[in-house]
Every structure is written in C-alpha cells, then in structure tokens.
C-alpha cells in the first residue's frame, strides 16, 4: 500500500530535489538571480552564491479568488521588484538565473527568455522548472503550460543551449494526482457527498495506476507534471 499512498504525491519533492542539486553544482561566488522568487524558497540553498531575488510583487495570496490560491504570500524580502521582461540591471549581470514554477505566470514567456539571455553572462547557467499542465493557480496570473518542444525551440533561438531536460512524473502519476483531488474539487465545485464517493471509488483506480506506472515506457511524452531544464548561454565565436 505504500506505493499506492505515494503515486501522484511526489511531484513537489522531485522538483525541489532537482533544483537543489543543480544549485549545488554552481561555482562558489557565482552571482545568481532568483527570478520570480516569491517567498525566497531556494535562498537557503544559495549560501555559496551571491544571491539576488526578483519578483513583480503583485500577487497577494488572494488573487482574484478563483482556482487555487495560497491565502498568504509574503514578497517583502524581494531585492528587485520589476517586470521579468525588463529587469533593471546591466547586460550580462549574472552568472546564473533560477526560474522555478513561474513561467506559467508570465503573459509573454518568450520575452522573458530574451531578457534572461540579455542579463546572463556568456557560458552562464539558466535553470527552469515549469508545469506541462496544472490546475489554475495564483489567478489571474496564470496563463499556460510548457512541453519539451517549447524549450527545444525557444531557448536555442535566444542563444541558450539546452544541457539537461528532465521530465517530472508521467501520465499515470498525473492522473493519480487528479484522482486524489476529486474530494476537494467535488466539495468546492459540486456536491461534497459526490466528491467523497468519488474519492472512495478512486482507490481501485489508484491501485491500477500504480501497477501501470511500474511498467511505464515513456508516457511522459503524452503528459507529465512538468519539465526541468538546465541551459547555458552560448558564447560568441
């Protein structure tokens, strides 16, 4: 039963561990911009770096009240409050940029990639994680998701060479996650009793998804939680 309890619940842990491992590989003293840093979740893992945070600073935890909201959100420790497509720093100001679970909240993510290329030093590292698909959250600042083909097209087009692109989860794990949310969704948007019945009825499906996930042979190409990307700014010849 332990695997059944786990499937569809480890997405945050996988993503968090990936980011921490990538940060640990950056050189001591590198200047890093945590873009869209929010509540500075990864600042404690940047003690070997010169850490600078940026955020647009407009989300307050309530948003427009739709979808998933946090209720509380503290942006008070942000170093640079600005539009991510127009960061008020000089060209090639950073050795690394971290952008985790924020792309979906940018109306024009391609403009953000262009800005990253501008402010990143040649040979510098860009770390990105973003959902492939997700429920509406932080509304009204939620716009879309990103598959691997988006990165493979737009990063090189803006002078950023992809070194690593890892997927998080699979079709089986994504469906399991949404089944687990059925009680919450039923309670908020339909009948609370129906949501409870659906939650109970999902148990055999979770068992089946667990078995299928063990034999997964690439279902992430259809759907997964998201992708985790490390890219490097190309050096001019």
N, C-alpha and C positions, 0 to 999 in steps of 0.2 A: 504493500500500500504506500510505501514511502515515495516511489516514483510517481504514483498517481497524485499524491499530495504536492509533488514538485512541478509536474508538467504545466507549462504556461505561467509559471510564477517566478522564473529566474531571469527574466529579461533585464531587469534593472541591475542585478548583480553581475551579469555577463558584461554589460556595457560599462559599468563602473570599473570593474577589474581591468578591462581593456584600456580604458583611459589612464588609469593609474600606472599600468605597466608601460604605456607609451611615454608618459611624463617622466618616469624614472630613467628613460633612455636618453633624455635631453641632457646636453652638456651643462655642467655646473656653471652658473653665472649667465646663462643664456637669458635674454630678455623675452618674456612671453606675454602675449596679450590674450587674456581670457575674454573672448568676445561674446556678449550676451551672458555675462557671468551671473546675473541674478543675485542669489544669496551666497555666492562665492564657495560653492560646494567643493571645488577642487583646489582652493587656495592652500589648504594644509599639505597637499601633495606637491607643492611647488616651492618648498623651502630652499631647495638648492638652486632656484632660479630667481631672476629679477621679475617679480610678478606685477602685472598691471591689469586691472579689470575694466571692462567697458560694458555698458548696457544702455538701452534707450530710456529706461527708468519710468515707464508709463504704466506697467502692469501693477495693480494694487492688491491682487488676491481675489477680488470680486469680479473684475472684468465687466462683461455685460450680463452676467448671471446665467448664461447658457452653457450647456455642456459641463465639462469638468473644470472646476475652479479650486484654488488652494485655500481660499478664505483669508489667509495671512501671507504676506510676501514683503520682505524687507530688502529694499535696494539702497539703503542708506550708506553702505560701505563702498559703493562703486567709485572708482577713480575717475573714469571718463564717462560722462553722460552725453550720448550723441547718437545720431543715426549711424547704423553699422555700415552704411554705404558711403559715409562721409566722416571718417574718424579724423579728428583734428590733430594729426601727427604728421611728421615729415615722411617722405618716401623712404622705404627700406629701414623702418624704425625698429623692427622686431626680428629676433632670431626664430621665433615660433609663434604660432597662433592656435589657440584651442577654441573650437566652436562645437559644443556638445548639446544636442537636443534643442537647438534654437532655429535651424534652417526653416522648419515648418512655420515659424512665427515671423518670417520676413516676406513682405509682399513681393520683393524683387530680389530673389536669392542670387541671380546671375550678377547683378550689380554688386552684391556683397562679395562674391568671388573675385570680381575685378579689383575691388578695394583691398582684399587680402593680398592679391598679387602685387599691388602697389606698395603696401606698407611692410611686406615681408622681404627680408634680405635674400639675395641670390643664394641658393643652397639651403634656405630656411625651411622649417617643417610646418606643415598645416595638418592639424588633427581635427577631424569632423566625425560626429555621430549625429544621425537624424533618423526619424521614423520612415519606413517604407509606407506604412499605413498606421493610423492611430485614431482613437476617438477624438472628437473636438475638445480641445482643452485650451485654457488661457484665452478663450474667446473674449473680444473679437479679434485677437491677434493670433489667428490660426488659419493657415492658407492652403497647405498641400503637403504631400509626402514625396519621397525620393527613392527611386530604384538605382541599381548599379549603373545603368546606362546613362543616367543623368550625370553622374560623376565622370564616367568614362568619356563623355562628350565635352562637358563644360570646363572641367579642370584643365585638361591639356590645351583647350582653346584659349585659356587665360594664363598660359605659361607655367602650369603646375603639373608635374609628373607624378602619377599615382604609383606608390611603392607597395602599399598594402590596401586591400579592400576585403574586409571580413563581414560575413552576414551574422545577424543575431537572431537565433530561433529558426523556425520553419513553418510551413503551412499547418502542420499538425499542432505545433505549440501555440500558434496564433489562434486557431480555432478553440483550443483548450482554454486559452486566456479569456476569450469572449464568452464561452460557456460558463466560466466561473463568475462572470459579471452579470449573469442573467437575473439573479435575485435583485441586485442593485438596480438594473435597468427596469425590471418589472415594477419594483417599488416606486421608482421615480416617474416613470412614463406610462405605466399601465396599471394593472392590478397587483397589489402586493402579494396576494394569495397566489396568483398565477406565477409570479416571479419565484416564490418558494417552491411551488410544484415543479417548475422548470429546473430549478437548482437540483432538486432530488432526482428528477428524470435524467439529468446530465451525467450522473455518476457512471452508468454503463458506457456512455459515450467517451468519458474521460479515460476509462479503462481501455477501450478500443484505441483511442488516440495514442495512449502510452505505448501500446504494443506496436502500432504502426510507426511511431516516431523512432523506435528502436531499429527499424529496418529502413529508415528514411534514406533515399538515394538521390536527394537533390531537390526536395520540394520547395526550398527557399527561392528557387527561380520563379515560382508562382507567387509566393507571398511569404514574408517574414516580418519580424518586428522592425528591423531597420538594418542599415549598413554602417560600418565603422571604417573610416578611411584615413590613411596617412599618405600625404603627398609632399613633394619637395619642389620648391620654386627652382625652375630651370635657370642655369647660369648662362649668360650670353657668351657666344663663341667669339 
